[in-house]
Amino acid sequence: MANETSQRKGRNGSTHRRTSIRKQRVDLGKSLIALWRSPGFGWALVIGLVFTLLAGIFAIWARERPMLAVGRIADQTLTVRVEIAVPDEETTQRRIDDARNRVSPIYIGDPASVDVPIIELQQLPRVVSSVTSLNDVNAQTKKQFSLNDERLNALKLEVSGSEPSSAWLSRVAALREMLVKRPLLSASQWQEAARIGQRAMLELRFAGQSGLTPPSNAINIDDTQGFRDELRKLARDAGFNGILLDIAVEGISELAVPTYSFDSEATEKKQYAAELTVEPVIRRMYKGNTIVERGAVITQSHINDYRQESMQYRHNASLPVLWMPRLSVVAGVALITSIIAMYVAMYSQRLRQNPERMAGLCVLLLAMLALGAVGTVVSPQFRAIFVTAPSVFVSVILAIAYDRRLAMGIGIFHALLVALATRAGVAELLVTFSGITIATWSLAEIRDRRSLVRASMWTGGTLGLTTLALGLIEQPASSIVVREILIDSTLALLGGLVVGGVVLFLLPTIEEAFDISTGMTLIELRDPKHPLLRQLQQRAPGTYNHSLNVATIAETAADAIGADALLTYVGGLYHDVGKMNKPEYFVENQSGGLNKHDRLSPAMSLLLIVGHVKDGLELAREFGLPRPLHHFIEAHHGTTLVEYFYHRAKKKAREKAEEEAAAAGSTAVDVNEPQEIEYRYPGPRPQTKEVAILMLADAIESATRSLTEPTPSRIDSLVREIANKRLLDGQFDECELTLAELHVIVESISRTVASIYHGRIAYPTDQRAG
């Protein structure tokens, strides 16, 4: 019997499971059909197709580029797939350099620099031929040749008649020829000639003649002692000796200037002509040859060979061979895009229902994909930044704009897109995943700048350490490999810091683009010195105190259910700013005396009361309040009934009908009562939990003031009554507030309001008998 019972239970359980599975299938089918028929599906499909196309183009373009950097270690072996003739640029350039170096540099002579001292020396015997003593010699001549009596007498012996002797003229002419062949250069020119002279002769061009001379023949005139020694040798070789040798050396050295100058333009033309004679060196590479081996240091030659091989391969490949990989890349992009779309549809209603937001998300993802792909291609030495930072940036932006679950999911899928485009390996993907995880984890709330700085430091540190650890695991240990891993780790760390810095710089733009307010902005807005709050405090002090109480009550309730407590508090501060345009028409600002509404019709009073919502929105726009706060202003009353003036209008209508019936002598009273819809706020209803909480806090705080004896039990009863009334009135139908959360909110508001309006002890006072 027991066994039969257990079998029956087993069959029932199995049947239940099958029914549950069928139900899930039916529900999934209904969900897909509902998604297909939704008004935003068409836009989502178009946006997804455009994104897939553009992302696929970026990925294909990047994958067909080398992405190799000179000096880095090759992480894979690259081989030749098709026979190619590769220009051997290194060998060709080496031959070009050799041809240019063999060209003799051209130096242009200055005849005046040679002839001036030579003429002075040549005419010296004629100058001294007519003098009788040293005192008759020109002072300049005497100084130039360092003349004394002995030298003067020696010079007179070189006079034939009144002219220099033929022997003297012959020696001077020989010295001139030697000076033409031995260029006198400044120190800088002499050093340059010595450097060039290691490879070629010097070509001297002087007065229409040219010739070659070794660089060792150049004389440095700035080296005084060396110049005089060389000049003495030249004069001796020219035939000067004894006292006449000293005279020649003194005369030439005194007037010595550079006799040649380097002609860079003529030399460059000559070198270019020699360069044109060099034939390019062609190197053939056959299928299967290695372009670069894994672990080898990449050179420019490797990059050129790989680029040439890729171009030749694409040129020779058939269409199926060429396009199959490309279509596979597009298919991979389409798959990832579909996953992103499903993820968004499951976890983000704000994105799912708004085509503009979907397009903005795709632009963000596409821009970061382009940055990663283009950056890796253009600057592969910074690959550690461009492969990781864009996806981390996407996660940070989405964590700020939406929520961390959406940010982490889309960030990971975006990392897959970047990896597909940049041919990233598993290690690089793990590094990016770790950065995304830490970035989203550390951005729970941005209350100040330190939050972003702290998050960027955590993210950068994680990226750096993960890059270091995985690099040491994957690559063989060597000094150059370790050096490269350390560089990549540093770059990854800097990438995380750069992401934080850029986000901090763009934070106001991000808030405006996504219609959000970060904690940093909200903290600034809760400052009592904010101009709008200051005006509210001065013009409507009662409303300001009411707003402070409402904000405190709502903040505690929001925190109790895990809603955004800071946003709720700031929304509470600004929700009634519209009342300061006509503060005297609101009871919290009235200080007794005649109520201005007593002289107005209920319809006019209604316009004044309801008008504070519109006035508040105008002030919010004028003072630049963030868009999320606008909803607190426009929806904190929802479409609730303005009960006081509605009932007053009904009473007046009844009184008017009775008066008219009495005047007509009729007992039948035809009352034309106003419609309830006419005395409701225009809405909208709360779209978020935070605004729904504020609606309750606002109504309860105002109602509690009317209690003559606010005991905790009476306050709790009032809170539950108002909450039930708002619930039954449908004010919470458009927000995601659950009954369980409403129960928690009611409990929290009851405690907070009871603590604010608790009864106080009446202290006795001493009274003297009169």
C-alpha positions in Angstrom: 0.0 0.0 0.0 2.8 2.4 0.9 4.7 1.4 -2.2 1.6 2.1 -4.3 1.2 5.4 -2.6 4.8 6.4 -3.3 4.5 5.3 -6.9 1.4 7.5 -7.3 3.2 10.4 -5.7 6.1 9.8 -8.1 3.8 9.8 -11.1 2.1 12.9 -9.8 5.5 14.7 -9.3 6.6 13.7 -12.8 3.3 14.9 -14.2 3.7 18.2 -12.3 7.3 18.6 -13.7 6.1 18.0 -17.3 3.3 20.4 -16.8 5.7 23.0 -15.4 8.1 22.5 -18.4 5.2 22.9 -20.9 4.0 26.0 -19.1 7.5 27.5 -19.2 7.7 26.7 -22.9 4.3 28.4 -23.4 5.3 31.4 -21.3 8.6 31.7 -23.3 6.7 31.5 -26.5 4.2 34.2 -25.3 7.1 36.3 -24.2 8.8 36.1 -27.6 5.5 36.8 -29.4 4.9 39.8 -27.1 8.5 41.0 -27.8 7.9 40.6 -31.5 4.7 42.7 -31.4 6.1 45.4 -29.1 6.3 48.8 -30.7 10.0 49.2 -30.0 11.0 45.9 -31.6 11.3 47.3 -35.1 13.6 50.1 -33.9 15.6 47.6 -31.9 16.0 45.3 -34.9 17.2 48.2 -37.1 19.6 49.5 -34.5 21.0 46.0 -33.9 21.5 45.4 -37.6 23.4 48.7 -38.1 25.5 48.0 -35.0 26.3 44.5 -36.3 27.4 45.9 -39.7 29.6 48.7 -38.3 31.1 46.5 -35.6 31.8 43.8 -38.1 33.6 46.2 -40.4 35.8 47.4 -37.5 36.6 43.9 -36.5 37.4 42.7 -40.0 39.6 45.8 -40.7 41.5 45.3 -37.4 42.0 41.6 -37.8 43.6 42.0 -41.2 46.2 44.5 -39.8 49.6 43.4 -38.4 49.1 44.7 -34.8 52.8 44.0 -34.3 55.1 46.5 -32.5 58.9 46.8 -32.9 60.7 45.5 -29.8 57.9 43.4 -28.4 57.9 39.6 -28.1 55.9 37.7 -30.7 53.2 35.7 -28.9 52.7 33.4 -31.9 54.6 32.0 -34.8 53.7 33.6 -38.2 54.4 31.7 -41.4 54.1 32.5 -45.1 50.8 31.3 -46.7 51.6 32.2 -50.3 54.9 32.7 -52.1 55.9 36.3 -52.2 58.8 38.5 -53.4 59.6 40.8 -50.5 61.6 44.0 -50.9 64.5 43.6 -48.6 64.3 47.2 -47.3 67.1 46.7 -44.7 69.6 45.5 -47.2 68.5 48.0 -49.8 68.8 50.8 -47.2 72.2 49.6 -46.2 73.4 49.7 -49.8 71.9 53.2 -50.2 73.7 54.4 -47.1 77.0 52.9 -48.4 76.5 54.6 -51.8 75.8 57.9 -50.1 78.8 57.5 -47.7 81.1 56.9 -50.6 80.3 60.2 -52.2 83.0 62.8 -51.6 81.7 65.8 -49.7 82.1 69.0 -51.7 84.0 72.0 -50.2 84.0 75.3 -52.1 87.2 77.4 -51.8 87.3 81.2 -51.2 90.2 82.7 -53.3 90.3 85.9 -51.3 91.0 84.0 -48.1 94.1 82.5 -49.8 95.2 85.4 -52.0 95.1 88.2 -49.3 97.9 86.8 -47.0 99.8 85.5 -50.1 99.8 88.9 -51.7 100.9 90.5 -48.4 103.8 88.0 -48.2 104.7 88.4 -51.9 105.0 92.2 -51.8 106.8 92.3 -48.4 110.4 92.7 -49.9 109.2 95.6 -52.1 107.6 97.3 -49.0 110.9 97.1 -47.0 113.3 97.8 -49.9 113.2 101.6 -49.5 113.4 101.8 -45.7 116.7 102.5 -43.9 115.7 101.4 -40.4 113.0 99.4 -38.6 111.3 102.6 -37.5 110.4 103.5 -41.1 108.4 100.3 -41.5 104.5 100.6 -41.3 103.4 99.6 -37.8 100.7 97.2 -39.2 103.3 95.4 -41.4 105.8 95.3 -38.5 103.1 93.6 -36.3 101.9 91.2 -38.9 105.3 89.7 -39.7 106.9 90.3 -36.2 109.7 92.3 -37.9 113.0 93.0 -36.2 116.4 94.3 -37.5 117.5 90.8 -38.3 114.4 89.9 -40.3 114.5 93.3 -42.0 118.0 92.7 -43.2 117.1 89.2 -44.4 114.1 90.6 -46.4 116.3 93.2 -48.1 118.4 90.4 -49.5 115.3 89.2 -51.3 115.0 92.4 -53.3 116.1 92.7 -56.9 116.2 96.3 -57.8 113.0 97.5 -56.1 111.0 94.3 -56.7 111.0 90.9 -55.0 113.5 88.4 -56.2 112.4 85.6 -58.5 113.4 83.1 -55.8 111.1 84.8 -53.3 108.2 84.9 -55.8 108.8 81.2 -56.6 108.6 80.2 -53.0 105.5 82.3 -52.4 103.8 80.8 -55.4 104.6 77.3 -54.2 103.2 78.1 -50.8 100.0 79.3 -52.4 99.6 76.0 -54.3 100.0 74.1 -51.1 97.4 76.2 -49.3 94.9 75.5 -52.1 95.5 71.8 -51.7 95.5 71.9 -47.9 92.1 73.4 -46.8 92.1 75.6 -43.8 88.9 74.9 -41.8 87.3 76.0 -38.5 87.1 73.6 -35.6 83.5 72.5 -36.4 84.2 72.1 -40.1 87.4 70.2 -39.4 85.7 67.7 -37.1 82.9 67.1 -39.7 85.5 66.6 -42.4 87.3 64.1 -40.2 84.1 62.2 -39.6 83.2 62.1 -43.3 86.8 61.2 -44.1 86.4 57.8 -42.5 84.4 56.8 -45.6 85.4 59.1 -48.5 87.8 61.7 -49.8 87.1 65.4 -49.8 86.3 67.1 -53.1 87.9 70.6 -53.2 86.5 73.1 -55.7 88.7 76.2 -56.1 88.5 78.9 -58.8 87.0 76.5 -61.4 89.3 73.6 -60.6 88.5 70.6 -58.5 90.4 67.8 -56.9 90.3 65.1 -54.2 92.2 65.2 -51.0 92.2 63.0 -47.9 90.5 64.5 -44.9 93.9 64.3 -43.1 95.1 67.2 -45.3 92.6 69.5 -43.7 94.1 72.0 -41.2 92.2 73.2 -38.0 93.0 76.9 -37.7 91.4 77.1 -34.3 94.2 74.8 -33.0 96.8 77.6 -32.8 99.9 75.5 -32.1 98.9 72.7 -34.5 98.0 75.2 -37.2 101.4 76.9 -36.9 103.2 73.6 -37.0 101.4 72.5 -40.2 102.0 76.0 -41.7 105.7 75.7 -40.9 105.9 72.4 -42.8 104.2 73.9 -45.8 106.5 76.9 -45.9 109.5 74.7 -45.5 108.3 72.5 -48.4 107.8 75.6 -50.5 111.5 76.5 -50.0 111.4 78.9 -47.1 114.0 78.3 -44.4 115.8 80.1 -41.6 114.6 83.6 -40.8 112.5 83.7 -44.0 110.6 80.6 -42.8 109.6 82.4 -39.6 108.5 85.5 -41.6 106.3 83.4 -43.8 104.7 81.6 -40.9 104.0 84.8 -39.0 102.5 86.6 -42.0 100.2 83.7 -43.1 99.0 82.8 -39.5 98.2 86.4 -38.7 95.7 86.7 -41.5 94.5 83.0 -41.5 90.7 82.4 -42.0 88.9 79.3 -43.3 89.7 78.9 -47.0 87.0 76.3 -47.7 83.3 75.9 -46.7 81.1 72.8 -47.0 78.5 72.9 -49.8 75.7 70.9 -48.4 73.3 71.4 -51.3 75.8 70.3 -53.9 76.8 67.3 -51.8 73.2 66.3 -51.3 72.6 66.3 -55.0 75.6 64.2 -55.6 74.5 61.7 -52.8 71.0 61.6 -54.3 72.4 60.8 -57.7 74.5 58.0 -56.1 71.3 56.7 -54.3 69.4 56.4 -57.6 72.0 54.0 -58.9 71.3 51.4 -56.2 68.9 48.7 -57.3 66.3 47.5 -54.7 67.1 44.1 -53.2 64.3 41.6 -53.6 64.0 38.6 -51.2 61.8 35.7 -52.1 59.8 33.9 -49.4 58.1 30.5 -50.0 55.0 29.0 -48.5 55.8 27.6 -45.1 58.7 29.9 -44.4 58.7 31.5 -40.9 58.1 35.3 -40.8 58.7 35.5 -37.0 58.8 32.8 -34.3 57.0 32.9 -31.1 59.2 34.4 -28.4 61.4 36.3 -30.9 61.8 40.0 -30.7 59.8 41.7 -33.5 61.7 44.0 -35.9 60.5 46.3 -38.5 61.5 43.8 -41.1 59.1 41.2 -39.6 56.3 43.8 -39.7 57.0 44.6 -43.4 57.2 40.9 -44.3 53.9 40.2 -42.6 52.2 43.2 -44.1 53.4 42.3 -47.6 52.4 38.6 -47.1 48.9 39.6 -46.0 48.4 41.9 -49.0 49.6 39.2 -51.4 47.5 36.6 -49.7 44.3 38.7 -50.0 45.2 39.5 -53.6 45.7 35.9 -54.6 43.0 34.3 -52.5 39.7 33.2 -54.0 36.5 34.8 -52.9 35.3 31.9 -50.7 38.7 31.6 -49.0 38.8 35.4 -48.5 35.3 36.0 -47.4 34.6 32.9 -45.2 36.7 34.3 -42.3 35.2 37.7 -42.8 31.6 36.3 -42.7 32.6 34.3 -39.7 33.7 37.4 -37.9 30.4 39.1 -38.8 28.5 36.1 -37.5 30.4 36.2 -34.3 29.6 39.9 -33.9 25.9 39.2 -34.7 25.8 36.5 -32.0 27.3 38.8 -29.4 25.0 41.6 -30.4 22.0 39.3 -30.1 23.1 38.2 -26.6 23.5 41.9 -25.6 20.0 42.6 -27.0 18.5 39.7 -25.0 20.3 40.8 -21.9 19.0 44.3 -22.2 15.5 43.0 -22.8 15.7 40.9 -19.7 17.2 43.3 -17.3 16.7 46.9 -18.4 13.2 48.3 -19.0 14.5 51.8 -19.4 16.6 50.7 -22.4 14.0 48.2 -23.8 11.3 50.7 -24.1 13.3 53.6 -25.4 14.8 53.5 -28.9 16.9 56.6 -28.3 18.5 55.0 -25.3 19.2 51.8 -27.3 20.8 53.9 -30.0 22.9 55.8 -27.4 24.0 52.5 -25.9 25.1 51.2 -29.4 27.0 54.4 -30.1 28.8 54.0 -26.8 29.7 50.4 -27.5 30.7 51.1 -31.1 32.9 54.1 -30.2 34.7 52.0 -27.5 35.1 49.1 -30.0 36.6 51.5 -32.6 38.9 52.9 -30.0 40.1 49.5 -29.0 40.6 48.3 -32.6 42.1 51.4 -34.0 44.3 52.0 -31.0 45.7 48.5 -31.1 46.4 48.7 -34.8 48.0 52.2 -34.8 49.9 51.8 -31.5 50.3 48.1 -30.8 52.9 48.8 -28.2 50.0 50.1 -26.0 47.9 47.0 -26.6 47.6 46.4 -22.8 45.6 49.7 -22.6 43.5 49.5 -25.8 42.4 45.9 -25.3 41.1 46.4 -21.7 40.3 50.0 -21.0 37.4 50.5 -23.5 35.3 47.7 -22.1 36.1 48.9 -18.5 35.0 52.4 -19.6 31.7 51.0 -20.9 31.0 49.2 -17.6 31.8 52.3 -15.6 29.4 54.5 -17.7 26.6 51.9 -17.5 27.1 51.4 -13.8 26.6 55.1 -13.3 23.8 55.5 -15.8 21.8 52.3 -15.0 22.8 49.6 -12.6 25.8 47.3 -11.8 24.2 44.1 -13.1 23.5 45.6 -16.5 27.0 47.2 -16.5 28.8 44.0 -15.8 26.9 41.9 -18.3 27.2 44.4 -21.2 30.8 45.1 -20.3 31.7 41.4 -20.5 30.0 41.0 -23.9 31.7 44.2 -25.1 35.1 42.7 -24.0 34.3 39.7 -26.3 33.7 42.1 -29.2 37.0 43.8 -28.6 38.8 40.5 -28.2 37.3 39.4 -31.6 38.5 42.5 -33.3 42.0 42.6 -31.7 42.6 38.8 -31.7 43.0 38.9 -28.0 43.7 35.7 -26.1 42.2 34.1 -23.1 44.6 35.8 -20.8 43.7 39.3 -22.1 40.0 38.5 -21.8 40.5 37.4 -18.1 42.3 40.7 -17.4 39.5 42.7 -18.9 36.9 40.6 -17.0 38.7 41.2 -13.7 38.8 45.0 -14.4 35.1 45.1 -15.3 34.2 43.1 -12.2 36.2 45.3 -9.8 35.0 48.5 -11.5 31.3 47.7 -11.2 31.8 46.4 -7.7 33.5 49.5 -6.5 30.8 51.9 -8.0 27.9 51.1 -5.7 27.3 54.8 -5.2 29.2 58.0 -6.3 28.8 60.4 -3.4 32.1 62.3 -3.9 35.1 62.5 -6.1 37.0 60.1 -3.9 34.5 57.4 -4.9 35.6 57.6 -8.5 39.3 58.0 -7.5 39.0 54.9 -5.2 37.2 52.9 -7.9 39.8 53.8 -10.6 42.7 52.9 -8.2 41.0 49.5 -7.4 40.4 48.9 -11.1 43.9 49.9 -12.2 45.5 47.8 -9.5 43.5 44.8 -10.5 44.3 45.2 -14.2 48.0 45.6 -13.4 48.2 42.6 -11.1 46.2 40.3 -13.3 48.3 41.2 -16.3 51.4 40.5 -14.4 50.2 37.2 -13.0 48.8 35.8 -16.3 51.8 37.1 -18.3 54.2 35.2 -16.0 52.1 32.1 -16.3 51.7 32.1 -20.1 55.1 33.3 -21.4 58.5 31.7 -21.0 60.6 33.4 -18.3 63.5 35.5 -19.6 64.8 39.0 -18.8 63.3 40.6 -21.9 59.9 38.8 -21.4 59.7 39.9 -17.8 60.5 43.4 -18.8 57.7 43.4 -21.4 55.2 41.9 -18.9 56.2 44.7 -16.4 55.6 47.3 -19.1 52.2 45.8 -20.0 51.2 45.7 -16.3 52.1 49.3 -15.9 50.1 50.2 -19.0 47.1 48.2 -17.8 47.3 50.0 -14.4 47.5 53.4 -16.1 44.5 52.4 -18.3 42.4 51.9 -15.2 43.4 55.2 -13.8 42.8 57.0 -17.1 39.3 55.5 -17.2 38.5 56.9 -13.8 40.0 60.3 -14.7 38.0 60.5 -18.0 34.8 59.5 -16.3 35.3 62.1 -13.6 35.9 64.8 -16.2 32.8 63.7 -18.2 30.6 63.1 -15.2 28.3 66.2 -15.8 28.0 65.3 -19.5 27.1 61.7 -18.5 24.5 62.8 -16.1 22.9 65.1 -18.7 23.1 62.5 -21.5 21.5 59.7 -19.5 19.1 61.9 -17.4 20.6 60.7 -14.1 22.0 62.3 -11.0 24.9 60.8 -9.2 25.4 60.9 -5.5 28.0 63.6 -6.0 25.5 65.9 -7.6 22.8 65.1 -5.1 25.0 65.9 -2.2 25.7 69.3 -3.7 22.0 69.8 -4.2 21.1 68.9 -0.6 23.2 71.8 0.6 20.9 74.4 2.4 22.9 77.1 0.7 21.7 76.1 -2.7 20.1 79.2 -4.3 16.7 77.6 -4.8 16.5 76.2 -1.3 17.6 79.6 0.1 14.7 81.3 -1.8 12.3 78.7 -0.5 13.5 79.2 3.0 13.1 83.0 2.8 9.8 83.2 0.9 8.0 80.1 2.2 9.5 79.1 5.6 6.6 76.8 6.4 7.0 74.9 3.1 10.7 74.6 3.7 10.2 73.0 7.1 7.6 70.7 5.7 10.0 69.7 2.9 12.8 68.9 5.5 10.4 66.7 7.4 9.1 65.0 4.3 12.7 64.4 3.0 13.7 62.8 6.3 10.7 60.6 6.5 11.0 59.5 2.8 14.8 58.9 3.1 14.3 56.4 6.0 11.6 54.6 4.1 13.6 54.4 0.9 16.6 53.0 2.8 14.3 50.4 4.4 13.5 48.8 1.0 16.9 49.3 -0.6 15.8 52.2 -2.9 17.9 55.3 -3.6 17.7 57.0 -0.2 19.8 60.0 -1.2 17.8 60.7 -4.4 14.6 60.4 -2.3 15.9 62.9 0.3 16.9 65.5 -2.3 13.6 65.0 -4.2 11.8 65.6 -0.9 13.7 68.9 -0.4 12.7 70.2 -3.8 9.3 68.7 -4.4 7.3 71.7 -3.2 9.5 74.6 -4.5 6.6 75.8 -6.7 4.7 76.9 -3.5 7.1 79.9 -3.0 5.5 81.7 -5.9 2.2 82.1 -3.9 3.2 80.9 -0.4 0.3 82.6 1.4 -2.3 80.2 -0.3 -0.8 77.1 1.5 -1.7 76.4 5.0 1.8 75.7 6.3 2.8 79.3 5.5 -0.3 80.9 7.0 0.1 82.5 10.4 -3.6 82.8 11.4 -6.1 85.4 10.4 -8.2 85.4 7.3 -7.6 82.5 5.0 -7.3 83.9 1.4 -9.2 80.8 0.1 -12.3 82.0 1.9 -12.8 84.7 -0.7 -12.2 82.4 -3.6 -14.3 79.9 -5.4 -13.3 76.2 -5.0 -12.4 76.1 -8.7 -10.0 79.1 -8.3 -8.5 77.7 -5.2 -8.0 74.4 -7.0 -6.0 76.2 -9.8 -3.8 77.9 -7.2 -3.1 74.7 -5.3 -2.5 72.5 -8.4 -0.5 75.3 -10.0 2.4 74.8 -7.6 3.4 71.6 -9.6 3.7 73.5 -12.8 5.5 76.4 -11.1 7.9 74.0 -9.5 8.8 72.4 -12.8 9.5 75.9 -14.3 11.8 76.7 -11.3 13.5 73.4 -11.6 14.4 74.1 -15.3 15.4 77.7 -14.4 17.8 76.6 -11.7 19.1 73.7 -13.7 17.9 70.9 -11.5 18.7 67.4 -12.9 15.9 65.7 -14.8 15.3 62.9 -12.2 14.3 65.6 -9.7 11.6 66.9 -12.1 9.6 63.7 -11.6 9.5 64.2 -7.9 8.0 67.7 -8.5 5.5 66.7 -11.1 4.4 63.3 -9.6 4.5 63.7 -5.8 0.7 64.2 -5.9 0.1 61.9 -8.8 -3.5 62.1 -9.9 -4.9 62.3 -6.4 -8.0 64.1 -5.5 -7.8 67.6 -3.9 -10.4 66.5 -1.3 -10.9 69.7 0.7 -11.8 71.9 -2.3 -13.7 69.0 -4.0 -16.0 68.6 -1.0 -16.2 72.3 -0.6 -17.3 72.6 -4.3 -19.9 69.9 -3.8 -21.2 71.7 -0.7 -21.5 75.0 -2.5 -23.2 73.4 -5.4 -25.7 71.8 -3.1 -26.3 75.1 -1.3 -26.8 76.9 -4.6 -29.3 74.2 -5.8 -31.3 74.5 -2.6 -31.4 78.3 -2.8 -32.6 78.1 -6.4 -35.2 75.5 -5.5 -36.5 77.6 -2.6 -36.7 80.7 -4.8 -38.7 78.7 -7.3 -40.9 77.3 -4.6 -40.0 73.8 -5.5 -39.2 70.9 -3.2 -37.1 69.1 -5.8 -33.4 70.0 -5.5 -31.4 69.4 -8.7 -27.8 69.5 -7.6 -25.2 69.9 -10.4 -22.2 68.5 -8.5 -18.7 68.9 -9.9 -17.0 65.8 -11.4 -14.3 64.2 -9.3 -11.9 64.2 -12.3 -12.1 68.0 -12.3 -10.5 68.2 -8.9 -7.6 65.8 -9.4 -4.0 66.7 -10.0 -3.0 66.3 -13.6 -0.3 63.7 -12.8 1.6 61.8 -13.9 1.6 59.0 -11.4 4.8 58.0 -9.8 7.0 56.0 -12.2 9.6 55.0 -9.6 9.6 53.6 -6.0 11.4 56.7 -4.8 8.6 59.1 -6.0 5.9 56.7 -4.6 7.6 56.9 -1.2 7.7 60.7 -1.4 4.0 60.8 -2.2 3.2 58.8 0.9 5.6 60.8 3.1 4.2 64.2 1.8 0.6 63.2 2.4 1.3 61.7 5.9 3.4 64.5 7.1 0.7 67.1 6.2 -2.1 64.9 7.7 -0.2 64.3 10.9 -0.1 68.0 11.6 -3.9 68.0 11.9 -3.9 65.4 14.7 -4.7 66.9 18.0 -3.1 64.1 19.9 -0.4 62.4 17.7 0.1 59.2 19.6 2.0 56.3 18.0 -1.2 54.3 17.5 -3.1 57.2 15.9 -0.1 57.9 13.7 0.2 54.3 12.6 -3.6 54.1 11.9 -3.3 57.3 9.8 -0.3 56.1 7.9 -2.0 52.8 7.0 -5.2 54.6 6.0 -3.4 57.0 3.6 -1.3 54.2 2.2 -4.4 52.0 1.5 -6.2 55.0 0.0 -3.3 55.7 -2.4 -3.0 52.0 -3.3 -6.7 51.6 -4.0 -6.7 54.9 -6.0 -4.2 53.3 -8.4 -1.4 55.8 -7.6 1.2 53.0 -7.4 0.1 51.2 -10.6 2.9 52.6 -12.8 5.9 52.0 -10.5 7.5 48.7 -9.5 6.4 48.9 -5.9 5.3 45.6 -4.4 2.9 45.0 -1.6 5.7 43.6 0.6 7.7 46.8 0.0 4.7 48.9 0.7 4.3 47.1 4.0 7.9 47.9 4.9 7.5 51.5 3.9 4.4 51.9 6.0 6.2 50.5 9.1 9.2 52.8 8.5 7.1 55.9 8.0 5.0 55.1 11.1 8.2 54.9 13.3 9.8 58.0 11.8 6.7 60.2 12.1 6.0 59.0 15.6 9.5 60.0 16.6 9.1 63.4 15.1 5.6 64.2 16.5 5.7 62.2 19.7 3.9 63.8 22.7 5.8 66.0 25.1 5.6 66.3 28.9 3.9 69.4 30.1 6.3 70.9 32.6 4.6 72.6 35.6 5.2 76.3 36.1 5.2 78.4 39.3 2.3 80.8 39.5 2.0 83.4 42.1 -1.4 84.1 43.7 -2.5 87.6 42.7 
